[in-house]
Amino acid sequence: GEDEIRTMFEGMIRHVFQQAIGVELPRFPVMKYAEAMQRYGSDKPDLRVQLELTELTEVMRDVDFKVFAGPAALPDGRVVALRIPGGAETSRSEIDAYTEFVKIYGAKGLAWIKVNDIGDGSNPAELRAGLQSPIVKNLHDRALAEIVRRTGAVAGDLLFFGADKAKVVNDAIGALRVKVGHGDFGKAHGLVQGEWAPLWVVDFPMFEHDDAAGRWNAVHHPFTSPKDGHEDWLQTDPGRCLAKAYDVVLNGIELGGG
């Protein structure tokens, strides 16, 4: 089955790297598509970059900030944070450049919070005073506390936020994650670890919904078989169908799939 094929190809790829450039690749972790999208916003994540997306969607449903509350209330909306350790030294002009960058991926803007001294994060007044951003006044205490708790943010960090349809957030913040990691700041702060980061991405959805056309399209191609037990959903709930599809990824590049 799938596992045997993956094992065979992994062996082949290891052998080629060993023979061609003398590289002993590390182990190939196996990650479900849903986890890759949730943590990295990408189905071919570059795992060398030590940054992850933090899920905030349900936290933001009742904030006064429409930029977050709007997408958080949508069935296909998503709100995430991207914590940049030590990023508070980032200049406004650099933040503006990142904002222009995410617009390439359909994002309307890029909200941010600089984390100054917040103590241990348990005192709401101290927390609010230690978070520097025009958006802080629009977020209630619980939302601010959750942002800090979930991201693990400490003094000196910078938080970027994506809020939109999930596809836009994943594309934009997923790309920002890689750009920051591989940029000068990321190199200086050790945000990229290791030379080679292979992985298998499995359990792809069979279909994605095309809102404009009002129909379901095959994610990979229409010749993928559904996972065992998922056949019944082809008619009733196409969005739940997972495929017997898998990709092998290396350093954020898809090497192949089956």
N, C-alpha and C positions, 0 to 999 in steps of 0.2 A: 504493500500500500504506500500511501504518502510518506510514511516514516522511512521506509527502505529507500525510496527515491531520494529523499532529502539527505539521508546518510551517504548515499553513493555520490551525490553531487558535491556534498561538503568535502568528502574525501578527495574528489577530483580537484576542487578549487584549492584545498590545502596543498596538494601535490604540486599543482602548477606554480603556486606562490613560492613553495620551497625550491623547486627546480629552477624557476626563471630568475628570481631575485633573492633567493636564500632567506625568505621570510617565513617564520613559523607563526601562522595566524593563531590568535587566541580562540577559545571555544566560541561556538556560534549559539548564543542564546536564542530561544524561540519565544516570540512575542505575538500575542493576538493583535489583529488590526485595531480593535477597539481600544486596547491599552496604548498602542503606538499613537493613535490620534489624540487620546486623552492627555497623555504625558508630553508628547512632542509636536502635536499638530500635523504630523506627517506619517504617511505609510511607508516612507523610506528614511527613517530618522538617522541623523549622524550622531551616533552614541558617544563620539569623542567629546562632544560639547556637553559640559557638566551643568546644563540649565534645563529646567522643566517647567511646563505650564502648570499653574495651580488653579483648580476648579473653584469658581465663585458664583456660578449661575444662580443657585437657589438663595444664596445669601443676599443677592442684589434685587430680588423681586420687589421688595417694599421700600427701597431707598428713594429719596426725593430727586435723585439724579437720573433724569430721563434717559441719558446716554447709556446708563447701565440697566435701569429698570425696564426699559422698552424691550431690548433683546432678551433679558432674563425671563420675560413673560411669554416670549414666542416659543411654540413647540420645537422649532428648529434653531432657537437662539442659544448663544453661549457667551458667558463672561469669564475671562481668565486673567490671572496676573502672571507676569514673568519677572522673577526676582533676579536682579543683577547684584551679586555680592560686591560690596565696595564701590558700587556705581554712583553713589551720591556726588562724587567729584565730577560727574559728567556735566558739561557746560550746556547752557540753553541752546546754543547753536548746534551742538551735537544732537540734542534731543529733537530739535527742529529737523535735522537731516534724517534721523530715524523716522520721524513722522512722515516726511515725504516718501521715504522708502516703503513704509507699509501701505501707502496709498496705491502703489503699483499693484497690490494684491486685493484692492477693493475696499480697504479700511477707510473710514471717513476721517479718522484722526487717531491720536495715540495719547491717551490719558496717562499720567505718571504721578508718582508720589516719591519724594525724597524722605528717607528715614533718618531723623536726627536722634537726639537722646530721648528714648521712650521708657526708660527705667526697665522694669520687668514686664511691661505691657499690661499690667493688671489694673492700673489706675486710669480710668477713662479720660480725666482731664489732662493728666501727664502724657498719655498716649496721643491725644488730639494735638496738644502743644508741640509734640515731637515729630509730627508728620507735616511735611511742607509741600503744599500743592494747592492750586485753586479749587480742586474738587473736594477737598476734605470737609469743607463746610456743608456740602450736600449729602454727606454720608453719616448715618447715625452711629452711635457708639458701638452697637453690636456688630455692624458691618466692618468698622475699623478694627475692632478686636479680632474678628474672624480673618480679615486680610492678613494681619500680622501673625496670628496663630498658624494659619494654613501655610503661608509662605515661609515661615520661620525667619522673617525679616528682623534684622538687628541694625543698630546705629551704623550709618555709613553705607547702607544699601539703597538701591534705586529700584522701584517697582514700576513696570510698564503694564498697561491694561489693554485687553482687546474685548470689545463688546459689539456683537453683530450676529448675523446668521452664523451658525457653527462653521460652515465652509469658509467664510471670509476670515473668521477668527483663526481657524486652524492654518489657513494659507499664510495670513499676514504675520501672526505671532510665531508660527513655526519658522517662517523665513527670518524674522527678526532674531529669534534664538540663535540661528546659525550665523547670521551676520555679526551679532555682538560677540559670540564665542570666538569666531575666527578673525575678528578685527584686532586692531592694535591693543585696545583695552583688554580684550579677552586673552590675548597672548601674554600681556604683562601680568595678568591676574590669575594665570593658570586655569582658565575656564575650558581649555582643551586638554584632554588627557589621552595619552597613547597615540600610536601611529595608525593602528588598524582596529576597526570596530565592526566586525561582521555580525549579522543576525539573520534569522529567518522571521518573516512576518507571515502569519497564518490566519485562517478564519476570516478571509475577506468577505464583505457583504456581496451578494450576487448582483444586487441592483442598487442604483441611486436614483432619486426622484429628480426629474427635470421640471422645475417649477414653471418655466416659461412655456414648455411644450405640454405640460400637464400629463407626463407619462413617465414610466420607469424605464431606465436604460441599464444595460449590463455594465458593471464596473470595469471588468477586464475585457471580456468578449462573450458573445452569447453561447459559447461552446464549453462552458464550465459546468461540471455536475454539482448539484447541491449536496451539502453534507448529509450524511445519513439521518433520517428523521425530519429533515427540513423540506421534503418534497411537498408536503401538504400545504405549506405556506405560499407556494408559488402563485396560487390563485387568490388565497385569502389575505395574506399579509406579506407582500414581496419584500418589504423593508426588513423583515426579520430573517430572511433567508441568508444563510452563510454558505459560501462556496468551498469546494475542495480546491482552493487556489492558494498558492503560497509564492512569496518572492524571496530571493536571497539578496541581501543588501550589504553594502560595504561602504563605510564612511559617507553615508547619505546618498549613495548611488545605487540604483537597482541594477544588479548584475544579470538577473534573469528570473524567470518564474515558471510555474507549472500548475 
